[in-house]
């Protein structure tokens, strides 16, 4: 009875939060008003390959990004490294590390670190608008700590706390956000809902916002006093969203020795964004045992097929990515407990730039 009431409370809480965010969601006129938008970039290869459509069936450390409830499926230890060339040609690179560990009878702890490298940017000033006086390197780092557990054989839930850091040498912003998620699994049917990036406003501060100015000297006519004035940065909100997804596993049956060796999973997801257009994702994955998986997906927004917009009010595409995604995974068992080592690759199409390429390495201990 206690488990049922706890599960009901979690589902009700997430549904209420989702309804609050949903009132403001999908407004293209609010594009650009949120900050920390690196929170929207999936650094992992598997789920990126089918357009993040697998909110309802994602498992292991990758679930910490899409739906933290899926980390509860960790049987012992799940470790992943990933590297992303984001919008090839832009100079943006993502590096990610993740770890989930089974704890207790039905829980899992997770840790993830994502770093965004923006390369070296020329320093420009009022007196040196052309640069030539050095470069600076922005540092964006997100750290997530999660806990998830199974409440029954069919219901899984979890929560993820994220620490957000954005900085250059003399200006920085720090914040935190919370994700929560639920997955329902009944044999071949999957449902999932997750609430992401809910947290207080962030603002920049530091010596870089100070400037030198002068004020009249009241005691000496015609003279001035030099002083340093500090400016306050305008705060910004986080890009909150809600994911609602479903999936179904088609198990292709042969004779008794081939039963369920081949699997096709069809997944769909709806994302209600607070600061941009809503998204509909669809993806399909084929799997041969646990050795080979291939997947494709499509992420649709109302303007996906339109030219890139320079003015979101009058319409046009609001993102560089153009919807199509694909990926592949190769895995091999090792050790007496048949742990798994895998390599994955994902591609996300974009215009402009030459797409997004992600490669990941995963070790699952059993």
SEMAR-803836 format. One record per residue (C-alpha): residue number from 1; x negated, y negated, z. Coordinates in pm, 1 decimal. Each point is the difference from the previous one (the first is absolute). Layout:
residues N
gudo = NUM; x = X; y = Y; z = Z
...
end
This chain:
residues 366
gudo = 1; x = 0.0; y = 0.0; z = 0.0
gudo = 2; x = -291.2; y = -233.0; z = 82.4
gudo = 3; x = -164.4; y = 60.6; z = -336.7
gudo = 4; x = 324.8; y = -77.1; z = -181.7
gudo = 5; x = 52.9; y = -327.5; z = 187.6
gudo = 6; x = -362.2; y = -108.7; z = -58.7
gudo = 7; x = 23.8; y = 73.5; z = -371.5
gudo = 8; x = 333.8; y = -179.9; z = -26.9
gudo = 9; x = -145.6; y = -306.1; z = 172.9
gudo = 10; x = -298.1; y = -13.6; z = -234.6
gudo = 11; x = 212.4; y = 37.7; z = -313.0
gudo = 12; x = 245.3; y = -264.1; z = 122.8
gudo = 13; x = -281.6; y = -242.6; z = 82.5
gudo = 14; x = -163.0; y = 35.8; z = -340.9
gudo = 15; x = 335.2; y = -35.3; z = -176.3
gudo = 16; x = 78.6; y = -320.5; z = 188.0
gudo = 17; x = -340.7; y = -148.3; z = -79.9
gudo = 18; x = 40.3; y = 102.4; z = -362.8
gudo = 19; x = 335.6; y = -175.4; z = -21.8
gudo = 20; x = -146.5; y = -322.0; z = 142.1
gudo = 21; x = -286.9; y = -5.3; z = -249.2
gudo = 22; x = 228.5; y = 107.7; z = -282.8
gudo = 23; x = 200.9; y = -322.5; z = 34.9
gudo = 24; x = -306.0; y = -200.3; z = -116.5
gudo = 25; x = -144.4; y = 256.7; z = -238.2
gudo = 26; x = -55.0; y = -18.6; z = -371.2
gudo = 27; x = -24.7; y = -379.5; z = -34.6
gudo = 28; x = -245.5; y = -95.2; z = -278.5
gudo = 29; x = 10.3; y = -365.7; z = 107.2
gudo = 30; x = -192.6; y = 100.3; z = 314.6
gudo = 31; x = -292.0; y = 145.5; z = -195.9
gudo = 32; x = -328.6; y = -132.7; z = 134.2
gudo = 33; x = 141.3; y = -99.4; z = 339.9
gudo = 34; x = -134.9; y = 307.8; z = 180.3
gudo = 35; x = -361.6; y = 63.4; z = 88.8
gudo = 36; x = -207.8; y = 310.6; z = 70.6
gudo = 37; x = 130.9; y = 150.7; z = -324.3
gudo = 38; x = -277.6; y = 261.4; z = 6.2
gudo = 39; x = 242.6; y = 182.4; z = 231.0
gudo = 40; x = 200.6; y = 83.9; z = -314.7
gudo = 41; x = -287.8; y = 178.0; z = -176.1
gudo = 42; x = -8.4; y = 377.8; z = 36.1
gudo = 43; x = -367.5; y = 103.8; z = 33.2
gudo = 44; x = 64.3; y = 376.2; z = -33.4
gudo = 45; x = -17.2; y = 197.4; z = -324.4
gudo = 46; x = 270.2; y = 267.1; z = 38.7
gudo = 47; x = 299.5; y = -223.5; z = 70.7
gudo = 48; x = -126.7; y = -272.8; z = -236.0
gudo = 49; x = 13.6; y = 250.9; z = -285.8
gudo = 50; x = 377.7; y = 22.4; z = 16.1
gudo = 51; x = 70.1; y = -366.6; z = 68.3
gudo = 52; x = 59.9; y = 32.6; z = 376.5
gudo = 53; x = 323.4; y = 184.7; z = -76.8
gudo = 54; x = -71.3; y = 270.3; z = 259.9
gudo = 55; x = 103.1; y = -191.3; z = 313.6
gudo = 56; x = 221.1; y = 292.3; z = 98.6
gudo = 57; x = -253.7; y = 280.2; z = -45.5
gudo = 58; x = -347.6; y = -150.3; z = 51.4
gudo = 59; x = -206.6; y = 184.7; z = 261.6
gudo = 60; x = -334.2; y = -35.6; z = 177.3
gudo = 61; x = -208.7; y = -314.1; z = 28.5
gudo = 62; x = 147.5; y = -152.2; z = -319.9
gudo = 63; x = 334.5; y = -15.5; z = 177.4
gudo = 64; x = -132.3; y = -270.3; z = 231.2
gudo = 65; x = 33.8; y = -245.3; z = -290.7
gudo = 66; x = 336.0; y = 107.4; z = -149.5
gudo = 67; x = 191.3; y = 162.7; z = 285.0
gudo = 68; x = -186.7; y = 64.7; z = 323.7
gudo = 69; x = 240.1; y = 281.7; z = 91.7
gudo = 70; x = -181.5; y = 223.4; z = -250.7
gudo = 71; x = -317.6; y = 2.2; z = 210.0
gudo = 72; x = 186.0; y = 232.3; z = 240.3
gudo = 73; x = -53.7; y = 283.8; z = -250.9
gudo = 74; x = -373.7; y = 7.5; z = 82.5
gudo = 75; x = -74.8; y = 356.2; z = 112.5
gudo = 76; x = -347.2; y = -71.7; z = 141.7
gudo = 77; x = -216.8; y = -271.0; z = -158.2
gudo = 78; x = 40.3; y = -196.7; z = -321.2
gudo = 79; x = -283.8; y = -227.1; z = -122.0
gudo = 80; x = -2.8; y = -213.0; z = -315.0
gudo = 81; x = -229.4; y = -247.7; z = -174.2
gudo = 82; x = 114.5; y = -210.3; z = -295.8
gudo = 83; x = -143.0; y = -263.1; z = -229.8
gudo = 84; x = 208.8; y = -225.0; z = -227.7
gudo = 85; x = -106.7; y = -224.7; z = -284.3
gudo = 86; x = 298.5; y = -235.2; z = 25.8
gudo = 87; x = 98.2; y = -171.2; z = -326.6
gudo = 88; x = -315.8; y = 108.5; z = -179.8
gudo = 89; x = -188.2; y = -311.3; z = -106.5
gudo = 90; x = 120.9; y = -219.2; z = 287.6
gudo = 91; x = -289.6; y = 92.6; z = 229.7
gudo = 92; x = 232.8; y = 118.7; z = 278.8
gudo = 93; x = -92.6; y = 329.7; z = 166.0
gudo = 94; x = 175.3; y = 195.4; z = 277.1
gudo = 95; x = -162.4; y = 254.0; z = 232.5
gudo = 96; x = 204.5; y = 211.6; z = 239.3
gudo = 97; x = -58.7; y = 260.4; z = 271.0
gudo = 98; x = 270.6; y = 194.6; z = 179.0
gudo = 99; x = 27.7; y = 268.9; z = 266.2
gudo = 100; x = 293.9; y = 177.2; z = 159.8
gudo = 101; x = -28.0; y = 246.3; z = 286.4
gudo = 102; x = 264.8; y = 237.5; z = 131.7
gudo = 103; x = 61.9; y = -56.6; z = 371.2
gudo = 104; x = 223.7; y = 176.8; z = 246.4
gudo = 105; x = 265.5; y = 239.8; z = -120.4
gudo = 106; x = 155.1; y = -217.5; z = -269.6
gudo = 107; x = -185.5; y = -332.3; z = -32.9
gudo = 108; x = -274.7; y = -156.2; z = -211.2
gudo = 109; x = -225.3; y = -299.8; z = 55.3
gudo = 110; x = -125.7; y = -196.7; z = -301.0
gudo = 111; x = -269.3; y = -255.8; z = -72.5
gudo = 112; x = -58.0; y = -183.2; z = -327.8
gudo = 113; x = -232.6; y = -279.0; z = -110.8
gudo = 114; x = 34.9; y = -187.2; z = -329.0
gudo = 115; x = -249.7; y = -260.6; z = -115.7
gudo = 116; x = 55.9; y = -233.0; z = -295.6
gudo = 117; x = -308.9; y = -130.3; z = -177.2
gudo = 118; x = 46.7; y = -310.9; z = -213.6
gudo = 119; x = -361.6; y = -36.6; z = -111.8
gudo = 120; x = -216.1; y = -310.7; z = 25.8
gudo = 121; x = 185.6; y = -325.0; z = -68.0
gudo = 122; x = -187.8; y = -324.0; z = -84.3
gudo = 123; x = 12.9; y = -268.3; z = 269.5
gudo = 124; x = 146.7; y = -328.3; z = -125.0
gudo = 125; x = 36.8; y = -327.1; z = 188.2
gudo = 126; x = 127.1; y = -350.0; z = -72.2
gudo = 127; x = -354.0; y = -105.3; z = -84.6
gudo = 128; x = -83.3; y = 324.1; z = -186.3
gudo = 129; x = 313.7; y = 103.3; z = -191.7
gudo = 130; x = -204.7; y = 212.4; z = -242.9
gudo = 131; x = -162.1; y = 208.5; z = 275.4
gudo = 132; x = -365.1; y = 89.9; z = -18.9
gudo = 133; x = -44.3; y = -19.2; z = 378.4
gudo = 134; x = 50.1; y = 366.6; z = 85.5
gudo = 135; x = 281.7; y = 251.9; z = 34.9
gudo = 136; x = 230.1; y = 133.3; z = 269.6
gudo = 137; x = 163.5; y = 341.0; z = 47.1
gudo = 138; x = 354.5; y = 32.7; z = 141.7
gudo = 139; x = 60.7; y = 296.7; z = 229.2
gudo = 140; x = 347.5; y = 154.6; z = 25.1
gudo = 141; x = 33.6; y = 296.2; z = 239.1
gudo = 142; x = 313.4; y = 186.0; z = 112.4
gudo = 143; x = -15.1; y = 257.7; z = 281.2
gudo = 144; x = 294.4; y = 227.6; z = 74.1
gudo = 145; x = 60.1; y = 218.1; z = 306.8
gudo = 146; x = 303.1; y = 228.3; z = -12.2
gudo = 147; x = 189.0; y = 266.9; z = 187.7
gudo = 148; x = 260.6; y = 233.8; z = -146.3
gudo = 149; x = 175.0; y = 314.8; z = 113.5
gudo = 150; x = 267.0; y = 249.1; z = -94.6
gudo = 151; x = 328.1; y = -31.4; z = 189.3
gudo = 152; x = 139.6; y = 318.7; z = -149.8
gudo = 153; x = -70.7; y = 236.9; z = -286.8
gudo = 154; x = 151.7; y = -256.5; z = -236.6
gudo = 155; x = -56.6; y = -349.5; z = 146.2
gudo = 156; x = -334.6; y = -177.2; z = 28.5
gudo = 157; x = -70.8; y = -353.9; z = 117.1
gudo = 158; x = -294.4; y = -227.2; z = 66.3
gudo = 159; x = -131.0; y = -349.6; z = 62.0
gudo = 160; x = -311.0; y = -176.0; z = -128.2
gudo = 161; x = -168.8; y = -311.9; z = 142.3
gudo = 162; x = -221.4; y = -196.2; z = -238.8
gudo = 163; x = -265.2; y = -260.3; z = 77.6
gudo = 164; x = -59.9; y = -250.3; z = -281.3
gudo = 165; x = -316.4; y = -203.6; z = -46.8
gudo = 166; x = -72.4; y = -247.6; z = -281.0
gudo = 167; x = -312.3; y = -215.3; z = 18.1
gudo = 168; x = -281.5; y = -188.5; z = -165.0
gudo = 169; x = -301.6; y = -143.0; z = 181.8
gudo = 170; x = 181.7; y = -293.9; z = 159.5
gudo = 171; x = 374.5; y = 75.0; z = -26.9
gudo = 172; x = 193.6; y = 304.9; z = 116.3
gudo = 173; x = 348.3; y = 131.2; z = 74.8
gudo = 174; x = 98.2; y = 290.8; z = 223.1
gudo = 175; x = 333.1; y = 170.2; z = 47.9
gudo = 176; x = 180.5; y = 327.7; z = 54.2
gudo = 177; x = 295.7; y = 182.8; z = -146.6
gudo = 178; x = 208.5; y = 306.4; z = 77.3
gudo = 179; x = 131.5; y = 274.2; z = -228.9
gudo = 180; x = 258.9; y = 262.3; z = 91.2
gudo = 181; x = 138.0; y = 293.2; z = -195.2
gudo = 182; x = 224.8; y = 304.2; z = -2.5
gudo = 183; x = -5.3; y = 309.7; z = -223.1
gudo = 184; x = 272.0; y = 263.1; z = -26.6
gudo = 185; x = -93.5; y = 332.4; z = -157.4
gudo = 186; x = 246.0; y = 282.1; z = -72.0
gudo = 187; x = -169.1; y = 276.4; z = -200.2
gudo = 188; x = -49.5; y = -157.5; z = -344.9
gudo = 189; x = 175.8; y = -329.0; z = 75.2
gudo = 190; x = -183.1; y = -306.2; z = 138.9
gudo = 191; x = 129.6; y = -336.9; z = 120.1
gudo = 192; x = -203.2; y = -284.2; z = 144.2
gudo = 193; x = 23.9; y = -360.5; z = 114.2
gudo = 194; x = -279.8; y = -226.2; z = 116.5
gudo = 195; x = -25.9; y = -356.9; z = 121.7
gudo = 196; x = -335.3; y = -167.5; z = -67.9
gudo = 197; x = -201.7; y = -310.0; z = 84.6
gudo = 198; x = 215.7; y = -145.4; z = 275.1
gudo = 199; x = -192.9; y = -245.3; z = 214.6
gudo = 200; x = -51.1; y = -361.8; z = 107.0
gudo = 201; x = -119.4; y = -275.1; z = -231.6
gudo = 202; x = -371.9; y = -38.5; z = -62.8
gudo = 203; x = -201.3; y = -319.8; z = -41.8
gudo = 204; x = -358.0; y = -86.6; z = -91.8
gudo = 205; x = -236.1; y = -179.3; z = 238.7
gudo = 206; x = -368.3; y = -81.2; z = 23.8
gudo = 207; x = -264.0; y = -262.6; z = -69.0
gudo = 208; x = 69.4; y = 15.5; z = -371.9
gudo = 209; x = 325.1; y = -190.9; z = 57.0
gudo = 210; x = -184.7; y = -293.6; z = 163.2
gudo = 211; x = -110.6; y = -308.8; z = -189.9
gudo = 212; x = -200.6; y = -312.9; z = 73.2
gudo = 213; x = 175.3; y = -335.0; z = 5.9
gudo = 214; x = -53.4; y = -349.6; z = 132.4
gudo = 215; x = 205.5; y = -236.6; z = 213.1
gudo = 216; x = -41.0; y = -372.2; z = 59.9
gudo = 217; x = -215.8; y = -93.0; z = 297.9
gudo = 218; x = 212.6; y = -229.8; z = 212.0
gudo = 219; x = -298.6; y = -140.3; z = 190.6
gudo = 220; x = -213.3; y = -96.8; z = -303.9
gudo = 221; x = 167.4; y = -177.4; z = -289.5
gudo = 222; x = -62.5; y = 162.5; z = -339.1
gudo = 223; x = -150.9; y = 321.5; z = 138.7
gudo = 224; x = 145.6; y = 351.5; z = 15.2
gudo = 225; x = -28.1; y = 310.9; z = 213.9
gudo = 226; x = -70.7; y = 334.0; z = -166.4
gudo = 227; x = 201.0; y = 292.1; z = 129.7
gudo = 228; x = 102.4; y = 354.8; z = -87.4
gudo = 229; x = 371.4; y = 73.4; z = -30.7
gudo = 230; x = 155.7; y = 345.4; z = 13.3
gudo = 231; x = 290.8; y = 95.5; z = -226.2
gudo = 232; x = 267.0; y = 253.7; z = 85.3
gudo = 233; x = 78.4; y = 265.9; z = -254.5
gudo = 234; x = 359.9; y = 69.8; z = -94.3
gudo = 235; x = 108.4; y = 340.6; z = 126.2
gudo = 236; x = 120.4; y = 272.6; z = -235.8
gudo = 237; x = 223.3; y = 303.1; z = 30.9
gudo = 238; x = -86.9; y = 362.4; z = -68.9
gudo = 239; x = 140.5; y = 182.8; z = -307.2
gudo = 240; x = 263.7; y = 210.4; z = 180.7
gudo = 241; x = 185.8; y = 268.3; z = -191.6
gudo = 242; x = 218.5; y = 307.4; z = 29.5
gudo = 243; x = -49.0; y = 328.1; z = -188.2
gudo = 244; x = 287.3; y = 244.3; z = -52.7
gudo = 245; x = -80.8; y = 319.7; z = -187.3
gudo = 246; x = 108.1; y = 352.6; z = -87.6
gudo = 247; x = -165.3; y = 299.0; z = -165.2
gudo = 248; x = 81.0; y = 354.4; z = -105.7
gudo = 249; x = -235.4; y = 295.1; z = -48.5
gudo = 250; x = 76.4; y = 227.3; z = -295.3
gudo = 251; x = -167.3; y = 333.1; z = 69.9
gudo = 252; x = -58.5; y = 190.5; z = -322.3
gudo = 253; x = 43.9; y = 366.8; z = 76.6
gudo = 254; x = -149.0; y = 291.8; z = -187.9
gudo = 255; x = -37.3; y = 352.6; z = 126.4
gudo = 256; x = -62.6; y = 67.3; z = 367.6
gudo = 257; x = -373.3; y = -63.2; z = -35.4
gudo = 258; x = 56.4; y = -337.9; z = -169.8
gudo = 259; x = 270.6; y = -132.3; z = 232.5
gudo = 260; x = -34.3; y = -376.3; z = 59.4
gudo = 261; x = -348.4; y = -20.8; z = -147.6
gudo = 262; x = 122.6; y = -272.6; z = -233.1
gudo = 263; x = 172.4; y = -308.0; z = 140.1
gudo = 264; x = 149.4; y = -310.0; z = -159.3
gudo = 265; x = 97.1; y = -283.0; z = 236.0
gudo = 266; x = 219.7; y = -284.5; z = -118.6
gudo = 267; x = -12.0; y = -308.3; z = 225.5
gudo = 268; x = 165.0; y = -341.3; z = -3.6
gudo = 269; x = -40.5; y = -303.7; z = 222.9
gudo = 270; x = 159.6; y = -341.3; z = 41.1
gudo = 271; x = -204.9; y = -282.8; z = 154.4
gudo = 272; x = 172.8; y = -307.0; z = 136.4
gudo = 273; x = -262.2; y = -276.8; z = 11.4
gudo = 274; x = 32.6; y = -316.9; z = 205.1
gudo = 275; x = -215.6; y = -219.8; z = -221.9
gudo = 276; x = 32.5; y = 130.3; z = -352.9
gudo = 277; x = 230.3; y = 203.7; z = -220.4
gudo = 278; x = 130.8; y = 336.1; z = 112.6
gudo = 279; x = -155.7; y = 310.4; z = -154.1
gudo = 280; x = 125.3; y = 338.8; z = -115.5
gudo = 281; x = -257.5; y = 277.6; z = -29.5
gudo = 282; x = 31.9; y = 343.8; z = -151.0
gudo = 283; x = -262.5; y = 271.5; z = -16.4
gudo = 284; x = -46.1; y = 366.1; z = -75.3
gudo = 285; x = -275.0; y = 234.4; z = 114.6
gudo = 286; x = -89.3; y = 349.1; z = -117.8
gudo = 287; x = -190.9; y = 225.1; z = 237.9
gudo = 288; x = -158.6; y = 340.5; z = -47.3
gudo = 289; x = -32.6; y = 151.7; z = 347.2
gudo = 290; x = -224.9; y = -239.9; z = 192.9
gudo = 291; x = -271.4; y = 0.1; z = -267.8
gudo = 292; x = 121.9; y = -244.6; z = -262.7
gudo = 293; x = 243.5; y = -292.7; z = -10.1
gudo = 294; x = 81.3; y = -241.3; z = -282.2
gudo = 295; x = 237.0; y = -293.0; z = 35.5
gudo = 296; x = 144.7; y = -297.3; z = -186.4
gudo = 297; x = 212.6; y = -289.9; z = 118.5
gudo = 298; x = 156.7; y = -331.3; z = -92.0
gudo = 299; x = 54.3; y = -306.2; z = 220.3
gudo = 300; x = 279.3; y = -218.0; z = -138.0
gudo = 301; x = 81.6; y = -359.8; z = 89.1
gudo = 302; x = 254.8; y = -216.7; z = -176.4
gudo = 303; x = -279.3; y = -172.4; z = -190.2
gudo = 304; x = -240.8; y = 291.0; z = -53.8
gudo = 305; x = 42.5; y = 4.6; z = -378.1
gudo = 306; x = -19.0; y = -380.6; z = -40.0
gudo = 307; x = -310.4; y = -213.9; z = -65.6
gudo = 308; x = -198.2; y = -109.7; z = 306.0
gudo = 309; x = 172.5; y = -301.0; z = 158.3
gudo = 310; x = -160.0; y = -332.4; z = 81.7
gudo = 311; x = 318.3; y = -119.8; z = 168.1
gudo = 312; x = 198.3; y = 256.0; z = 205.1
gudo = 313; x = 304.1; y = -228.5; z = 9.3
gudo = 314; x = 56.2; y = 21.8; z = -375.9
gudo = 315; x = -74.0; y = 372.1; z = -21.6
gudo = 316; x = -272.8; y = 226.0; z = -132.5
gudo = 317; x = -214.7; y = 276.0; z = 146.2
gudo = 318; x = -122.0; y = -76.8; z = 352.3
gudo = 319; x = -272.3; y = 263.1; z = 27.9
gudo = 320; x = -302.2; y = 102.3; z = -203.8
gudo = 321; x = 89.4; y = 368.7; z = 24.1
gudo = 322; x = 235.7; y = 119.2; z = -272.5
gudo = 323; x = 162.0; y = 302.7; z = 160.1
gudo = 324; x = -162.0; y = 313.4; z = -142.0
gudo = 325; x = -211.6; y = 221.1; z = 230.2
gudo = 326; x = -156.7; y = 343.3; z = -22.4
gudo = 327; x = -235.7; y = 224.4; z = 191.0
gudo = 328; x = -150.8; y = 339.6; z = 56.2
gudo = 329; x = -123.5; y = 201.6; z = 299.4
gudo = 330; x = -232.3; y = 301.5; z = 14.5
gudo = 331; x = -29.0; y = 191.2; z = 326.5
gudo = 332; x = -193.0; y = 305.4; z = 118.9
gudo = 333; x = 22.2; y = 199.1; z = 325.2
gudo = 334; x = -305.2; y = 59.2; z = 215.1
gudo = 335; x = -81.4; y = 167.1; z = 331.5
gudo = 336; x = 168.9; y = 287.8; z = 174.7
gudo = 337; x = 302.8; y = -214.9; z = 90.9
gudo = 338; x = 47.8; y = -100.6; z = -365.5
gudo = 339; x = -56.7; y = -370.1; z = 54.4
gudo = 340; x = 27.6; y = -210.6; z = -314.8
gudo = 341; x = -237.6; y = -232.4; z = -184.4
gudo = 342; x = 152.8; y = -217.2; z = -271.2
gudo = 343; x = -83.1; y = -272.7; z = -250.0
gudo = 344; x = 267.4; y = -232.8; z = -142.1
gudo = 345; x = 14.6; y = -268.3; z = -266.6
gudo = 346; x = 274.5; y = -253.5; z = -73.8
gudo = 347; x = 52.2; y = -262.5; z = -267.5
gudo = 348; x = 239.7; y = -296.2; z = 14.7
gudo = 349; x = 58.9; y = -197.3; z = -320.5
gudo = 350; x = -28.8; y = -378.4; z = 1.9
gudo = 351; x = 6.6; y = -300.7; z = -230.4
gudo = 352; x = -215.5; y = -202.8; z = 14.5
gudo = 353; x = -310.6; y = 191.3; z = 111.6
gudo = 354; x = -78.7; y = 362.5; z = -78.2
gudo = 355; x = 210.3; y = 185.9; z = 253.3
gudo = 356; x = -73.0; y = 123.2; z = 351.2
gudo = 357; x = -214.1; y = 308.0; z = 61.1
gudo = 358; x = -1.5; y = 190.4; z = 329.0
gudo = 359; x = -206.7; y = 304.6; z = 93.0
gudo = 360; x = 32.4; y = 181.0; z = 330.4
gudo = 361; x = -155.7; y = 288.8; z = 189.4
gudo = 362; x = 200.9; y = 192.3; z = 258.6
gudo = 363; x = -85.6; y = 267.9; z = 255.4
gudo = 364; x = 284.4; y = 177.5; z = 178.8
gudo = 365; x = -102.4; y = 224.7; z = 287.3
gudo = 366; x = 236.7; y = 276.1; z = 109.2
end
